[in-house]
Amino acid sequence: MPMNSGAKVPFLELGGQYRAIRSEVEAAMARVVASQRFVLGPEVEACERALADYVGSAHAVGVSSGTDALIVALTAEGIGPGDEVVTTPFTFFATAGAIARVGATPVFADIDPATLNLDPATLAERVTERTRAVVPVHLFGQMAELPPILEIAREHGLVVIEDAAQAIGAEREGVRAGTAGRHGCFSFFPTKNLGGYGDGGLVVTDDASRASTLRALRVHGQSSRYHHRFVGGNFRLDALQAAVIAAKLPHLERWTDARIANAKRYHRLLGDFAARSGGRLALPATVAEGHASNQAAGRHVFNQFVVRLADPESEPHRSPGDRGERPNLRDRVRKRLARAGIGTAIYYPVPLHLQPCFAHLGYRAGDLPASERAADEALALPIFPELAPDQIERVAQSLREALVEG
Ligand SMILES: *Cc1c(COP(=O)(O)O)cnc(C)c1O
């Protein structure tokens, strides 16, 4: 088999990007060190202004991580014990973890299997008189179907907090990720599309009074020095991270275009094969899809390129980690790709409603079937902007061979 020939393709490699912009980021970092202003200050303010402009929001507040962005936004809305917040179980843990950390109860709706994003119909079913907010996630860089979500929120008086950690620059129907809800939360974790050199995050909002609450919350709820309106925390964005992020921001459009070009290349190489695979291979849409009429209106920014690999005859796993008698198609293909030197990742192997830490919420395997199936079938292929065309060809070729083996 030709599968062991050729160079390895890493799942993600950040070094190439660093080498390309090294002088710019190092100058930015040196400027911060020379100034000896490491906490908030002008670098953070400049970064916030640039990000507010890019995202298309009136106010942007830098915080310590994407997780803390969610915690600060939920806290700013006074959400806490006794409150329910509806979200998707098919996301990074932080989405639901932040809800639990403020003392509220995460309530899980199911996903739309076509987009892997929160399904508005099941969201509507989950709303009770205790529901205070909904947290749609723009998963993998594709925006959730916001219009019906916003409509349900309006109807029931819910706050919308967008988890846009994976979706900076994503658009749909002229709306940019993070700007449709009351708050939009972003992450600068190094693997995100705009990654810092450590942890960092951002909350955006169009509401000036919310913005001032967010700013207070990140410094222990302080209104003026040593006077505390409420209990916040230390949720500040480092000046060093702000300088790095601001230096990288002018490159983001180019990197996003490269991710989209890579996704289109996968489609050219694998589209026909997927169409003839009898449902065993499904590719993500190359645009943020919604209704057929406005497909072209969206921009999927491909933080991840996640294909689905389905055993047509198999049942979803009955419990997390239950791999049955034989590994499923996704796990078999992943192992073969690893042998061929192709890096892949699984986002996310266990949906959040089946996590041990949420066992007390009483969900059972089978409750959210679309999410459980996605957890069994999703496989992320390399998509980072610096991938070369021949590397993508190698991934596609190896994936075809691995699937032919069955
Ligand atoms: C990365 C991520 C977060 C958390 O961001 P951190 O900066 O790692 O804390 C939250 N939600 C989603 C969907 C993410 O991908």
The ligand as an SDF file (V2000), in Angstrom:
LIG
                    3D

 15 15  0  0  0  0  0  0  0  0999 V2000
  -11.8410   27.3610   23.0790 C   0  0  0  0  0  0  0  0  0  0  0  0
  -13.2750   27.4110   23.4140 C   0  0  0  0  0  0  0  0  0  0  0  0
  -13.7410   27.9900   24.6050 C   0  0  0  0  0  0  0  0  0  0  0  0
  -12.8540   28.3990   25.7160 C   0  0  0  0  0  0  0  0  0  0  0  0
  -11.8200   29.2370   25.3860 O   0  0  0  0  0  0  0  0  0  0  0  0
  -10.4830   29.2350   26.2810 P   0  0  0  0  0  0  0  0  0  0  0  0
   -9.7890   30.4500   25.8130 O   0  0  0  0  0  0  0  0  0  0  0  0
   -9.7500   27.9730   25.9610 O   0  0  0  0  0  0  0  0  0  0  0  0
  -10.8720   29.3060   27.7050 O   0  0  0  0  0  0  0  0  0  0  0  0
  -15.1090   28.0930   24.7850 C   0  0  0  0  0  0  0  0  0  0  0  0
  -15.9730   27.6230   23.8830 N   0  0  0  0  0  0  0  0  0  0  0  0
  -15.5710   27.0500   22.7460 C   0  0  0  0  0  0  0  0  0  0  0  0
  -16.5930   26.5890   21.7650 C   0  0  0  0  0  0  0  0  0  0  0  0
  -14.2090   26.9020   22.4760 C   0  0  0  0  0  0  0  0  0  0  0  0
  -13.8190   26.3050   21.3470 O   0  0  0  0  0  0  0  0  0  0  0  0
  1  2  1  0
  2  3  1  0
  2 14  2  0
  3  4  1  0
  3 10  2  0
  4  5  1  0
  5  6  1  0
  6  7  2  0
  6  8  1  0
  6  9  1  0
 10 11  1  0
 11 12  2  0
 12 13  1  0
 12 14  1  0
 14 15  1  0
M  END
$$$$
